[in-house]
Amino acid sequence: MSEKIGTKIIHLNEVDSTNSYLKANPELLNQHGLVVLTDMQTSGRGRAARKFVSLPGKNLTFSVVLHPQMPVGEIQIYSLLASVVVARVLENYVSKIRLKWPNDVLVNEKKICGILLETITISEQHFPILIMGIGLNTKGNHTDYPEELKDIVTTLEFEMSQNSNKILNAETAITLKNQTVFHQLLKELEFCLEKFNYTKKVSGNKKNTGCTSALLNEWLQRSKAIGRKVCSLYNTQGQPNSSRTIGLIAGLTKEGYLQIRTEDGDILTHVSGDIIDLNN
């Protein structure tokens, strides 16, 4: 992984989805750190086949090619890393940021950013390649979105207007620029990949578990997840339950999966599927 994030950037005026563009052009997947950026996504995708709504000029949407050099079962932790990256950049602009498992970033309990991870296997690589898609609502406000989203989404520009008393640092311009935020995200992603150095090998071919723990701890702190009452709609194998499982978030596994303490006191590992927050 010698190339730095953003050494090569493909800028598209419009595309169906930056993740889909990379999947349709597999020759690009050999380049760790390559970024596809677009001004407008016409068919943006979210987790579980949901649609990510993009508005012309009001979203920052891009995808990054990463070579984690790890099996697919361990890649979930990159979703947590991406959330931490976004939170670190957003806190230069606004407050009241919270992370929600597995891949949402909230401001004032409204969604401001979604993250979509997809793995691709190609013959040239021994391990799966990761496509990390990030969609951030930057300009405008929640009233610009479809009716069904107006109460659950927010934008960076709107939240900055609510935070106008916040003293911005010298790097933060009063006029919000997508290009500025974009380069801040790439820089922070590079920094976090280096800081949480768990994808590289240390002596004895063992992963740096201390760095993994640091990432998990930061995510837990930023998510305020421990002790939150939630409803899990899927079981430990990711298959639909016949009945919902309600419990309190107890922590994360070393791979980044959610651990839930049920009302019976058992600890279940939530691998995939929806988590409903019952604290609101």
C-alpha positions in Angstrom: 0.0 0.0 0.0 2.6 2.5 -1.1 0.3 5.0 -2.8 -1.3 7.7 -0.6 -5.0 8.4 -0.6 -5.9 10.7 -3.4 -2.7 10.5 -5.4 -5.0 9.9 -8.3 -8.5 11.4 -8.4 -11.1 10.8 -11.1 -13.5 13.7 -11.2 -16.9 13.0 -12.9 -19.6 15.6 -13.5 -22.3 13.0 -13.1 -22.5 9.3 -12.5 -25.0 6.7 -11.3 -22.8 5.8 -8.3 -19.1 6.2 -7.6 -19.0 2.7 -6.1 -20.8 1.3 -9.1 -18.4 3.1 -11.4 -15.4 1.4 -9.8 -17.1 -2.0 -9.9 -17.8 -1.4 -13.7 -14.1 -0.5 -14.3 -12.2 -3.3 -12.4 -8.9 -2.2 -13.9 -9.0 0.8 -11.5 -9.2 -1.5 -8.4 -5.5 -2.3 -8.6 -4.7 1.2 -7.5 -4.7 1.6 -3.7 -5.8 5.1 -2.8 -7.5 5.9 -6.1 -10.5 8.2 -5.6 -13.6 8.7 -7.7 -15.4 12.0 -7.0 -18.6 13.2 -8.6 -20.6 16.4 -8.6 -23.9 14.4 -8.8 -24.9 10.8 -8.2 -28.1 9.9 -10.0 -28.5 6.5 -8.4 -26.6 6.6 -5.2 -26.7 3.5 -3.0 -26.8 2.9 0.7 -26.6 -0.1 2.9 -29.1 -3.0 2.4 -29.9 -1.8 -1.2 -31.3 1.5 0.1 -31.1 4.6 -2.0 -28.8 7.5 -1.2 -30.5 10.7 -2.3 -28.1 13.2 -3.9 -29.0 16.8 -4.7 -27.1 18.7 -7.5 -24.2 20.6 -5.9 -25.3 19.9 -2.4 -23.6 16.7 -1.5 -20.0 15.5 -1.4 -20.0 12.0 -2.8 -16.9 9.9 -3.5 -15.4 6.4 -3.3 -11.9 5.3 -2.3 -10.1 2.1 -3.4 -8.3 0.4 -0.5 -6.2 -2.8 -0.2 -6.6 -3.9 3.4 -4.7 -7.1 2.9 -7.1 -9.0 5.2 -10.0 -11.5 4.8 -13.5 -10.2 4.2 -14.6 -11.2 7.7 -12.3 -8.6 9.2 -13.1 -5.7 6.9 -16.1 -4.4 8.9 -13.8 -2.4 11.1 -13.1 -0.1 8.1 -16.7 1.1 8.4 -15.9 2.2 11.9 -12.7 3.8 10.8 -14.5 5.8 8.0 -17.1 7.0 10.6 -14.3 8.2 12.8 -12.6 10.0 9.9 -15.8 11.9 9.0 -16.5 12.8 12.7 -13.0 14.2 13.1 -13.4 16.5 10.1 -16.9 17.6 10.9 -16.0 18.6 14.4 -14.0 21.4 12.8 -17.3 22.9 11.8 -20.1 21.7 14.1 -20.8 20.0 17.4 -23.1 17.3 18.7 -21.7 14.6 16.4 -22.6 11.0 17.1 -21.7 7.8 15.3 -24.3 5.0 14.8 -23.4 1.4 14.0 -22.6 0.3 11.4 -21.9 3.3 9.2 -24.0 6.5 9.9 -22.8 9.9 11.1 -25.4 12.0 13.0 -25.4 15.7 13.9 -28.1 16.7 16.5 -29.4 13.1 16.0 -30.0 13.6 12.3 -28.2 11.8 9.5 -25.6 13.9 7.8 -23.4 11.2 6.2 -23.7 7.6 5.0 -20.9 5.2 4.3 -21.1 2.1 2.0 -18.4 -0.5 2.1 -18.2 -3.1 -0.7 -15.6 -5.8 -1.3 -14.5 -7.1 -4.6 -12.3 -10.1 -5.4 -10.0 -9.9 -8.5 -7.5 -12.4 -9.6 -4.5 -10.0 -9.3 -5.0 -9.6 -5.6 -4.8 -12.3 -2.9 -7.2 -10.5 -0.5 -10.5 -8.7 -1.3 -10.3 -5.1 -2.4 -12.4 -2.6 -0.5 -14.4 0.2 -2.0 -15.3 2.8 0.6 -18.1 5.1 -0.5 -18.8 8.3 1.5 -21.8 10.5 0.9 -21.9 13.8 3.0 -24.8 16.3 3.0 -22.9 19.6 2.7 -25.0 22.4 1.3 -28.6 23.6 1.8 -30.8 22.2 4.5 -33.1 19.4 5.4 -36.1 21.1 3.6 -34.4 20.5 0.2 -34.8 16.7 0.6 -37.8 14.5 -0.2 -40.7 14.6 2.3 -39.9 11.2 3.8 -36.3 12.4 4.6 -36.9 16.0 5.9 -37.2 14.9 9.5 -34.3 12.6 9.6 -31.5 14.3 7.7 -29.5 17.4 8.1 -26.7 19.2 6.3 -23.3 20.7 7.3 -24.3 24.2 6.1 -27.5 24.2 8.1 -25.8 22.9 11.2 -23.1 25.5 10.8 -25.8 28.2 10.8 -27.2 26.8 14.0 -23.6 26.8 15.4 -22.8 30.3 14.3 -21.3 31.2 17.7 -18.7 28.4 17.3 -15.2 29.9 16.8 -13.9 28.3 13.6 -10.2 27.6 13.2 -8.1 29.3 10.6 -8.4 26.3 8.1 -12.2 26.5 8.2 -13.7 29.0 5.8 -16.9 30.8 6.6 -18.1 30.0 3.1 -18.4 26.2 3.0 -16.6 24.6 0.0 -17.0 21.0 -1.0 -13.5 20.9 -2.3 -12.1 22.0 1.1 -14.0 19.3 3.0 -13.1 16.7 0.4 -9.4 17.2 0.8 -9.7 17.4 4.6 -11.5 13.9 4.5 -8.7 12.4 2.3 -6.0 13.8 4.6 -7.7 12.5 7.7 -8.3 9.1 6.1 -4.6 8.8 5.3 -3.7 9.9 8.8 -6.1 7.4 10.4 -5.0 4.5 8.2 -1.5 5.2 9.5 -2.5 5.8 13.1 -4.7 2.7 13.4 -2.0 0.6 11.8 -3.8 -2.7 12.1 -3.7 -3.7 8.4 0.1 -3.9 8.4 2.0 -6.8 10.0 4.2 -6.6 13.0 6.8 -9.1 14.2 5.6 -12.7 14.2 2.9 -11.9 11.5 0.5 -10.7 14.2 -1.7 -7.7 13.9 -1.1 -4.6 16.0 -4.0 -5.2 18.4 -3.2 -2.1 20.4 -4.1 0.1 17.4 -7.3 -1.9 16.8 -8.3 -1.3 20.4 -7.6 2.4 20.0 -9.9 2.6 17.0 -12.7 0.6 18.7 -12.4 2.8 21.8 -12.6 6.0 19.8 -15.6 4.8 17.9 -17.4 3.8 21.1 -16.6 7.1 22.7 -17.9 9.1 19.7 -21.0 6.8 19.4 -22.0 7.0 23.0 -23.2 3.5 22.3 -22.5 1.6 25.6 -25.7 1.1 27.5 -28.0 2.3 24.7 -31.2 0.3 24.5 -31.6 -1.1 21.0 -33.7 -3.6 19.0 -31.8 -6.0 16.7 -33.8 -7.2 13.7 -31.3 -9.9 12.8 -29.6 -12.8 14.5 -25.9 -13.5 14.8 -25.8 -15.1 11.3 -27.5 -12.1 9.8 -30.8 -13.9 9.1 -34.2 -12.4 10.0 -35.4 -13.3 13.5 -38.9 -14.6 14.0 -39.0 -12.2 17.0 -37.0 -9.1 17.7 -34.1 -9.1 20.1 -34.0 -6.2 22.6 -31.0 -5.4 24.7 -28.3 -2.9 25.7 -25.2 -2.3 23.7 -22.3 -3.9 25.6 -19.4 -3.2 23.2 -17.7 -4.3 20.0 -15.9 -7.4 18.9 -12.3 -7.0 17.7 -13.7 -7.1 14.1 -16.1 -4.2 14.8 -19.3 -6.1 15.2 -21.9 -4.9 17.7 -22.3 -6.8 21.0 -25.7 -6.7 22.6 -26.6 -7.8 26.2 -30.1 -9.3 26.0 -32.8 -9.0 28.6 -31.8 -12.5 29.7 -28.2 -11.5 30.2 -26.8 -13.2 27.2 -24.3 -11.5 24.9 -25.2 -11.6 21.2 -23.0 -10.5 18.3 -24.9 -8.5 15.8 -23.2 -9.1 12.4 -25.6 -7.4 10.0 -29.0 -5.9 9.6 -30.9 -3.0 11.2 -30.5 -1.7 14.7 -33.3 0.4 16.0 -32.4 2.9 18.8 -35.0 2.7 21.5 -33.6 5.6 23.6 -35.5 8.3 21.6 
